[in-house]
Structure formats: C-alpha cells, structure tokens
Amino acid sequence: MSVHNLEQLFQDKIDAEIKIEPLDWMPEAYRKTNIRQISQHAHSEIVGMLPEGNWISRAPSLKRKAILLAKVQDEAGHGLYLYSACETLGISREETINDLHSGRAKYSSIFNYPTLSWADMGAVGWLVDGAAIMNQVMLTRTSYGPYARALVRICKEESFHQRQGFESLLVLSRGSAEQRAMCQDAINRWWWPALMMFGPRDSESSNSDLSMKWKIKRKSNDELRQQFIDMIAEQVKLLGMQLPDPALKWNAARNHYDFGEINWEEFWQVVKGNGPCNKERLEARKKAWEEGQWVREAAAAYAAKNKSRNRLRLI
C-alpha cells in the first residue's frame, strides 16, 4: 500500500474519532508532534515541582504542609505517566530527559518565575493549574490513545489542585490587611504569565494547524485563553480581589471578556531561556538527575535479579 493511501486511512480514522494506538501506522510528523507535546508536558510536570517544593519547609501549618507535599507528589506521578506515554512512540525516557537537559526540549514557561510568598502557592494552584486544566481537559479527547488515557487521571488530580489553590487564597482574602495584600500581590504577578501558558497567538503558532487537523488538540491557543479569562474574571469576584488588567471588561456583543495586550516580548524571552529562573530550574533538574543515578542503577539491578530468579523458577 502506498504512503498516500496509508495517510488517507490514517486521516479517516482521525475523522471517525478512532484513537491511534502505538502499533498503528502513523505519519512520522504525527509521531514527532506527539513526542514534542507529550515530552514537554512531562517535563513541565517535573520542573513544576520546583517552585512549589521551595515552600514545603516554610508552610504556615502542618495541614498546609501535608497538602503541598501531596500536590508535589501528584506532579511527580503525572510526569511518570507522561514519560511512559511518550515511550510508546519509540523514544526512551533517557532520550527525552537528555533533550530537556541539553535545551532541545522545552517545558512550560510559567515555571521560570519565582515563588516569592506563601500566597504564591494559592495563585499557582488557582491560576497555573487552572490554565493547565483548561488545556488538559481538551486533551483527554486527543487522538493518540496513551496520551488521552493518561490525561484522564491527571485532570482529576489537577482539578483538585486548582480548588485547593483557590481555597488557600480565599483564606488569605478574608484575613488581615497584610494577608489580603499578599494575596493581591500574588495574583498580580501570576496573572499575565498564566495567560502566556496557552502559547503564542494563533497567527504565530507554527504547530496549531496540523495539530488541529490530526485532533491532537481540539481548540486553538486563543480560544482556550479566552475561555480561561472568562472563567477567572468571575471567580476573582469571590475573592474580593482584582485582576491586574485595566482593560478587562465584559463585552456583551462578543459574550466574552475583553482584555489587555499580553507582553509577548517577555513571553518569547522566557521561551528562549532568558526568564527569571530558567537557568536555576534547569540546573536543579540536571543536579537531581545526576544525584539519582545510583537509584536508577539499583532499581535496574534489582529488576534484572528478579527476572533471572523468575527464569530459574520456570526451568
């Protein structure tokens, strides 16, 4: 069968909402696009542990510490699910991690900003995890089966993270003047980076058209960003706080909120590695990988020993 015929059969499956599985034929560009997206998602989950892990030892109470510990552990689990999904596309975990360490692979730009106060833990949960969910719920219907299935559990846990983040900010918003100021400051600093999480404008996104055709994604960057703004603009009223955008205003004709211009120069600088914490985050990941070498070797030796032992039992 010709490549053209295979491509047509492949697209027919996509159009019929039939999931693509690891052993199915797929265009090389489809495989590479999924590797890029899934590995970037996995890296984001792992790197995303760093700004929150920074506050575990400084949490204001045992309850808040336990919640934050559980959340960071969840993010580690999400990364492992996603690395496993990526491996089904024929690339090893070591390759994907080496791509991250060498700078060939990216992770979400949001994690290159510092967490300066305890209120940031609430803002990250509410805004950052909220933006992630907006994108990931859509991805539970992505065309590649292993990725879609991994996202089902991830979304359930991320949804809880967002609710917990909002609750944390709600407590601060009802506290002292200092606590309310800390809450507002965190929202001010995380709002615009959260909007950048959805990626560049549709007109500047080189991967969107093909990803939409193959149903890797179902909505464009700008659609998801608008949906997020409409949701958060209502939720912030419950906190009695303000979003740092004087242009934010309900537009009855569009049935959406209008909003101000995003600082795209800042976005691209962070993507290129020039954000506040880019170097720090990458160095932390490299250090953790190097220091964990003995654990990986011990686990591999244990697995090999068990495999040999089981083989002897069968003889």
C-alpha positions, 0 to 999 in steps of 0.5 A: 500500500502506498504512503498516500493511501496509508495517510488517507486511512490514517486521516479517516480514522482521525475523522471517525474519532478512532484513537491511534494506538502505538502499533498503528501506522502513523505519519512520522510528523504525527509521531514527532508532534506527539513526542514534542507535546507529550515530552514537554508536558512531562517535563513541565510536570517535573520542573513544576515541582520546583517552585512549589517544593521551595515552600514545603519547609516554610508552610504556615501549618502542618495541614498546609504542609501535608497538602503541598507535599501531596500536590508535589507528589501528584506532579511527580506521578503525572510526569511518570505517566507522561514519560511512559506515554511518550515511550510508546512512540519509540523514544526512551525516557533517557532520550527525552530527559537528555533533550530537556537537559541539553535545551532541545526540549522545552517545558512550560514557561510559567515555571521560570518565575519565582515563588516569592510568598506563601500566597504564591502557592494559592495563585499557582494552584488557582491560576497555573493549574487552572490554565493547565486544566483548561488545556488538559481537559481538551486533551483527554479527547486527543487522538493518540490513545496513551496520551488521552488515557493518561490525561484522564487521571491527571485532570482529576488530580489537577482539578483538585489542585486548582480548588485547593489553590483557590481555597488557600487564597480565599483564606488569605482574602478574608484575613488581615490587611497584610494577608489580603495584600499578599494575596493581591500581590500574588495574583498580580504577578501570576496573572499575565504569565498564566495567560502566556501558558496557552502559547503564542497567538494563533497567527504565530503558532507554527504547530496549531494547524496540523495539530488541529487537523490530526485532533491532537488538540481540539481548540486553538491557543486563543480560544482556550485563553479566552475561555480561561479569562472568562472563567477567572474574571468571575471567580476573582469576584469571590475573592474580593480581589482584582485582576491586574488588567485595566482593560478587562471588561465584559463585552456583551456583543462578543459574550466574552471578556475583553482584555489587555495586550499580553507582553509577548516580548517577555513571553518569547524571552522566557521561551528562549531561556532568558526568564527569571529562573530558567537557568536555576530550574534547569540546573536543579533538574540536571543536579537531581538527575545526576544525584539519582543515578545510583537509584536508577542503577539499583532499581535496574539491578534489582529488576534484572535479579528478579527476572533471572530468579523468575527464569530459574523458577520456570526451568 
